[in-house]
């Protein structure tokens, strides 16, 4: 079942009643004040984005959302996601899975990172082929040359070429969190993707903190940042097409832009030879990662474009 991603950008009161998320939004009709009430089944929700400082959410609702393995995302004053809340327990054999993850050998993690970088570069090359007339033979060659642990940093070399070609027609564009648009669209899209991946990791019984490559001591989602890498090109393609259709966002991230980016969990991807929504594909990826930790298989299952 495809879970819904909800984004609240107006003042609202969010509570729980009969296993339903109850949304109460103030409305003004002339001199009269009223409330619009909407309900949504908790079991249908996969992620909730809180993007207004005048939103109140009850503790009971947060408990119910987390019990349903829902990701709760909070945004700052610029509407960029800055916080992520996930359930502490997402799988019945969680302690066993934690042990496999913690005990994973360095060679295994280097091999998994090699596979991850290869999948990312291949998907980036596909985006360039679909969206531009850039030569991608070099990227395909780099993907094949990635060594265990990506000791030659071919990910970085491919990224420099990729961003130069993908948005080469935009003046002063560099891929930077604080850079010119469409960096803001990419930032928002990646934040949604990160939440989807972190949610799937918890559901598969793993700690999103312990990465296979990323090891920032201040980052609680190193593994999510690792596993989302081959999925980033799907966000890039969506942003590229939105910019081509609508132009650059001159007024920041409006509701319309956010609505388009919130479609990321339901983007079509191909994984294991079958078409699947991105959110479902991510769950297949994290399930395969656990099997790699457990010694059942040797390769992570990633999507292709």
N, C-alpha and C positions, 0 to 999 in steps of 0.2 A: 504493500500500500504506500502511495506517495504521501508524505507528510506535508502539511501546509507551512509556509513561512509567512508570519504576520509582522507587519511593521506599523507601529503607532506613532504618528507625527503630530497629533493634536492633543490638547489636554483631555485626560480621560481617567476614569476610575476602573481599575481592573480587579475583579474578584472571582471567587469560585462558588458555584452552586450546582448541586446535583451532577458533579463531574463535568460541568460546563464552564468555560471561560466566559464570564459576564462582563461586557464592555458597556460602561455608562459614559456617554459623551454629552456635555452641556450644549444646548442649542438656544439660539435667540430668534424669536419670531415677533418682530416689532418690539413692543414693550414686554412681551411675555418670555419667561425663561422656562425651558423644558429640558428633558433628558431623552436622548436616543439610546435605546437599550438593544444590544445585539448579543447573541450567545453562540459559542462555537464549542463543539465537543473536544475535550482535552486530548483524547486519543488520536485526533486528526492533526495535531500540531507537532511540527518538528523543530521549529525555531521561532522565537519571538524577539523582535527588535524594538527596543524602547528608545525613541528618538524625540523626546520632548521632556523638559524638566518639570512640567506640570502634570506628569502622569503619576498616579498613585497605584501601587500594586500590593495586594495583601500577601501576608506570609503563607496563608493557606493555599493561595493560587500558586505561589512559587513552589511550595512543597509538591503540589499535584503535577506541575509541569516537569519538575526534575524527576519525580517518580515515573513519569512517562518518557524519560530520556530525552527531554526537550532542551535545546540550547537557549539560554536567555542572554541576549546581547544588549548592552547599554551603549549609548552614543554621547559624545561630548557636544559642546556648543556649536561646533562646526558640522555636526551631523555625521562625524566619522566614528565608527565603532571603537570603543576603548576598553570595554569590559566584557567578560564571557563567564557565565556560570553554568556548570555542568554537574550531573549527579556524581556522588562519590562512589556509588555502587551501580554498575551497569551490566553485570554478568554473573551468573550463578557460580562459576568456577574462577572467580576473579583472582583469588590469592595464588592459585596455581599458575594462572596466566601472567600475573606480575612476576612470579619467580622465573618463568621462562624468559621473560623480557629482560629482567635484571641480569640473568646469567648468560645472556647472549654474548658470544665471543666477538672479539674485535674483527677477525677475518670475516665472520658472517655479516657484521654491520657494514663493513667496507664493500662486500659484494652486493648487499641490498642497496647501498647508496649508488654503486655503479649502475645497477638496473634502473634506479630512479632517475638518475641523470640522463641515461640513454633514452628512456621513455619521454622525458621532458623535451630533449633536443629534437627528437623525431616529431613530436607534436608541434613544436615551434616551427619546424620546417614546413609542416603541412599548413599551418596558419599563413606563413609567408607565401606559399604556393597559391592558396585560395584568395588571399587578399591583395597581393602585390605581384609584380613581374620580376621580383628579385631572384637571383640564382640561389638555389638551395643545396646544390651538390656538396658544397663545403660543409654544411651543417650535417648532412647525412654521413659524410666521411668522419666528422668529429664524433658523431654518435657511436660509430663503430670502433673508434679509437679510445673510448673512455676506459680507463684502467680501474682496477679495484680501488675504491675510495676516491676516485677521480683525482689522482695525485697530480695530474697535469692541469687541473682546473679548466677542463674543456667546457664545463658549464658556464663559467665566466666569459670565455672567449665566444661561445655561441650566443650568450645574452647580449654582448656588446654589438655583435653583427645584427642580431634579431631586432633590437630596439631601433637601431639606426635605420633599418630598412622598413620596419612596420609603420612607424610614424615619421618617416623622413621628410614628409611634406609639411610638418608643423614646425614653425620657427622655434629655436631654442629648446626643442624637446629633448629631455634626458629622463630616463626612468629613475625618478626620485620621489620619495613620499611627499616632499614639500615642493615639488616641481610644478610647472605649468600644466593646465589641463591638456590631455585627459588623465593626468596622474590621479586626480581626485576620483575619477570614475574607477580606475584600476584599484585604488586603495579600498574603496567601498566594496567593490566586487570581491577582492581577495579576502576581506574581512568576513564576508558572508561565506565564502568557500572555506575559510579556516574554521569557522564554527561548524559547518557541515562535517568536515573531516574530524574535528575533535570529538563531536558527538558520536560519530561512527567508531572511533577508537575506543571510547568509553563503553559503547555497546558491545564491542568485541572483547572487552575485559582487559584493556591495556591502559597504561599510564601515558597520557599525552605529553607528559613532561620529559620522559626519557627518550631522547632522539637517537637516530642512527647516525646522524651527521651533525645537526645543530646541537650546540652544548652551552648556550648562553645561560649563565647562572641566574639571570633575572627573568628568563623566559619560561613561563609555565607550560608552553605548548610547543616545545621543540620537536616532538614527534609529529605533531599535526603540521608543522612547517615543512618537515621532510616529505611527508606523504602527499601533501597537496601540490608539490612541484609539477608533476606531469599533468595536473588538472588546471594549472594556471593558464595554459594556452586557450582553454575553452572560454575563460573570462576575457582574455585578450581579444579573441575573435568577436565576442559579443560587443565589447567596447568599440572595436574598430568599426563594426557595422552600424552601431548607434551613432558614432561620430560622422560617418559617411551620410547617414540618413538625416540627422538632426543638426549637424555642426557641433562645434565645441560648446560646452555648458558655460554661458557667459554669466549666469546668475547663480552659480554654485549648484549644489545638488538639490534640485527641486523634487517635489513628490513624483513627478512624471519620470525623472531620471531614476529615482530610487525604485519605482515600480518595475522598471525594465530590468534593473540589476537584481531585484529579488526573484527573478525568474531563473537565476543560476541553478538552484537545486533541481529544477525540472528540465534543464537542457538535455537534449539527446546526445548520448555518447555510445560508442561501440566498445564493448568489453567482452572478452572470450568469444568473439564472433557474433555477439547478439547486441541488438540495440536496446538501450536501457536509459532511464532518467539518471542524471548525474548523482543524485542522492543515493539511489540504489546501487549504482556502480561503486561509489565510495565504500559502501558496506562490504561489497565483494572484495575490494582492495584490502581493507583492514582485516577481514576474515583470513585472507591469504597471507597477510603479514604475520598473524598469530601462528598460522601453520608453519611458516618459515622458522619462527622462534622455537616452535615445538619439534622441529626436525622432520616434519611430514613432507614438506616440499622445499624446493630450493629457489623458487622464483616468485616474486610478488606479481599479482595480476593487476595490470594497469590498463586504462582505456587507450584507444587510438582514435584519431579524428577521421 
